[in-house]
């Protein structure tokens, strides 16, 4: 196989690899959350990840962003997609929210993204038609993709339904954890759209380092206010190591590349596949049961995502 074929195969495999890595996030939380406060854990994750990226950047002579504006845009996405999203999810779970509800709230992201894209596109199309009188119609989110988004959301609800209805006695909803979860949802949604709109092409290693630095600066004051200490047990170490090597160097880097290469609606729809994949991992690692509803929801989610990621058809209507 030629290098071009290898590259093509890797590009096609990136979404699946991303879903597998990203799905370990709840597994990491299950290992690390009982032994560490959320923002302290995340701050260590950001700093250790930068400690891995910087020598790699220097050794490979990777270029840094060329303009101050690019640094600014990367910093904004880092604050939103690392500090905001991860901090919100971890804080919500630490504050007592079950993983099923937190996954469902964050899982609304693809729908919010599609709504925003459609609204912006409709406004732009109206302006263009009014100004130029052209009969060109390009749907930002096609009816088939909308159907896929709804199927994916329904499948997600089926997957997490057991955790929503049979949570532990410690699972509860309050103003604080709901606020944290909604903040996480808004941050990952706005961050994805912002990166797609403003972040120019840049090496993923230097881009990720800038994002992590901004996230660390924002997270540091929050970590300083935490009174709980980190308990260094094997679960804490394993969770931290995988958070750095797998989730940040692997998962976050793949998410950056996927957003830069693909349509926002298609990329965010991959998030629907995370809870089903996590359920399979929990079954293997923790012997958590997989019900018939989980399997049906997984199949429905996969069908929905397949409808979203298919390339939309561009229709041109002659004037």
N, C-alpha and C positions, 0 to 999 in steps of 0.2 A: 504494500500500500504506500502511495506517495505521500509526501508531506502535506500536499494540498488535500488529499483524501483524509488524512489524519485530522487536519484542521476542520474539515467539513463534518466529520463524524463527531468531533468534540463539540462543535457549535450546536449540532442537533441534540447532543446528550446533555447540554447545559441545563435546560429546564428540569429534567428528571433529577440530575445531581443536586440542583439547588433545592428542590422539594425535599429530597432525602436528608440533606444537611439541615435545612431550616426546621424540619419536623422534630429534630432533636432538642429544640429549644425548651419545650415543656419537660422533657426528660432531664435536662440540665437543671431546670428549676426545681424539679422534684428532689434531685440529689443535693443541690446547693442551698436552696431557700431555707431549710430548717436550721442551717448552721451559719448564716451570714445575713446581715442587713442588706437590702437590695441595692442601694446606691453605692455602698462601699464595695460590694462585689462587682458592680458594673464599672466603677472607677478603676479597680485593679485590672479588670478585663481590658479596658481601653488602654491603660498605660503599658501593660504587657504586650498587647497587640502592636502598639507603636514601637516597642522595643524589638519586636520581630521584623516589622516593616522597614525601619530606618537602616539597619545594616544591609538588608537586601537591596534597598534603593541605592545605597552608596556603592555596594559591590557591583551591581548591574548597571550603574551610571544612568539610572532612570531619571528622565527630566521632570522637574517640578512644574506646576502650573505657571504660565508665562506672564499673566497679568494679575493685578490686584483684584480686579473684578472676579476673575476665576477663583481666586482664593476665597473671596467673600461668598460666592455662590456655593462652593463646596462646604464652607463653614456652616452656612444656613442648612444645607441638607444633612450635615453631620449632627447638628443640634436637633433637627426634626426626627431623623430616621434612626439615630442611635440614642441620644439622651432622652428625647421625647417619647419615642415608641417603646424602646426597651425599658426605660425608667417607668413609664406608665403601666406596662404589663406587669413587671416585677413588683411594683408597689401595690397594684391592685390585688395580686395573688397574696402578697405578704399581709395585706390588710383584711384577708379572709375570703376573698372572692374565689369561687371554685374555678378550676381550669376550663370546665365546659362553658360557663357563662363568659369568661374572659375571651375564649376562643371565638365564641359566637359574636360578641361585640366587635372585636377586631376583624372578624370575618366579613363584616359589612363593607369593608374597604373597596372591593371591586365594584360594588353597586354605586358607592359614592363617587368613585373615579369615573364611572361611565356617565353618571348624571352630569358631572361637571364638564366632561368632554363634549357631551351632546349639547349642553347649554352654550358653551363657548363656541362650538362649531355652528350652531344655529344662528347665533348673533353675527359671527363672521360671514356666514353665507348670506344673511340678509343684507349686510353692508355691501358685500361684493356685488350682489345682484342689483341692488339699488344704484350702485355707482357705475356698473359696467353693462348691466342688462344682459348678462350671459345666462344661459340655461344649463349650467353645469351643476350637478348635484352629487356630492360625495358625502355619504353618511359617516360621521365619526364613529358611531356605534350602531351597527346594523340591527334590524329586527331579529335576525338569527342569533347575534351575539347577546342581545337583551334576553332572549329566551334561554341561552346558555347561562347567563348570569343568574337568572331566577332559578333554574334547575340546580345550579351549583349551591346557591344559598339554601334551597330546600334540602339538598343532600347534606350540607353542613349541619343544619338543624337536626336531621335524623342521626347523624354521627354523634353529636354531643348531647342528644336528648337524655340518654341514661344518666350522664353526669349532672344534667340540669335537674332531673327529678329524683335522683338518688345520691345527692351529695352527702358528704359527711356532716356530722353535727357541728363541725367548726365552720362549714361553709355558710356565709351569710352575706347579704347585700346591704351596704350602707352608703351614705353620701360620699364618703371618702373613696372607697374602692370603685364605685361607679364613676366618680370624677376622674380617677386615675385611668380607668379603662377607656373612657371617652376621649381623654387627652391623647392616649396612645393611638386610638383610631384616627383622630384628626391629624396627628403628627405624621403617621405613615402615609396617609392619603395625600396631604399637602406636600410632604417631602418627595413623594414619587412624582407628582405633577410638576413640582418646582424643578427637580433634577432634569426631567425630560425637557422642560422649557428653557432652562437657563444654563445648565452645566454643559460646557463644550467638551469635545473629545479630549481625554487625558488618560495617562497611564493609570490603571486601577490601583497600583500600589501607592503611588504618591497621592492620588485622589483620596484613597481610603485613609491615609495617614493624616491628611488635613482634616477630614471629617472627624476622625477619632480625637484629634487634638481639641477641636471645638467642643465635642461632646464631653471630653474630660474637664475642660474649663467650666462648663455649665454644671456638671455633676459634682465637682469638688465641694462647693458650699453645702449641697444637700447631704453629702456623705459626712461632712464634719458635724452636722447636727444629729446624726444617728448615735444613739447611746448603746445599742447592742454591739457586742464584740464578735469578731469572726472566730469561730471554733474550728481549728485546723485538724479536721478528721479526714480520712481517705476520700470520703464523698465530696468534701469541699475542694480538695486538691484536684480530683478527677473532673469535677464540674468546671473549675476554673481553667484547667488545661484545655479541655474540649471547647469551652467558650472562646478561648483565644485562637487555637489552631483550627478548629472546625467551623464554628459559627461566624467568627469575625474574619479571619484570613480566608476561609473558604466561602461560607454562606453570604456574608455581606459583600464580598468582592464579586461573587456571581450575580447578586442582585443589582449591583452597580452596572455591570456589563450588560445584563439583560435589559435594564431600563434604557441604557444608551442605544442598544441595538433594536429593541422592539417597540411595539405600540403599548402605551400605558395600560389600556384596558386588558390586553392579552397577558401582559406580565403580571398585573395584580390578580388576575383570575387564577394564577397558579397557587395563590394563597389558600384557595378553597381546598386544595389537595393536602394541605399540611395537617389538619386534624385527623383525617382518615389514616394518613401515614403514621402519625403519632400514636393512634389507637393500636395499630399493628405492632409498633415498637413496644408499647406498654404491655401488650399481650405476651410478647417474647421475653421482655426483661422482668416484668412484675406479675405476670400471670393474670393480668386484668382480662376479664371475659370479653369476647367479641360476639355481640348478639346479631340476630338476623337483621334487625333494623340498622345496625352499624354497617353490615355488608351491603344492604340495599342503598343506604345513604352514600356509601363509598362509590358504588356503581353509578348512582345518579349524579354525584359530584363530578366523576370522571367524564360522564356524558356531557354535562354542562360546560366543563372546561374545554372539551374538544370542540364545542360549537363556538366558543369565544376565540380560541387561538387560530382557527382557520382564517386564512386571509380574506378580508372583506372584498366584495365585488364593487368596483367603481362604475357607477352608471353615468353616462353622459347623454343628456337630453338635447337634441338639436333644437335650435331656436327657430 
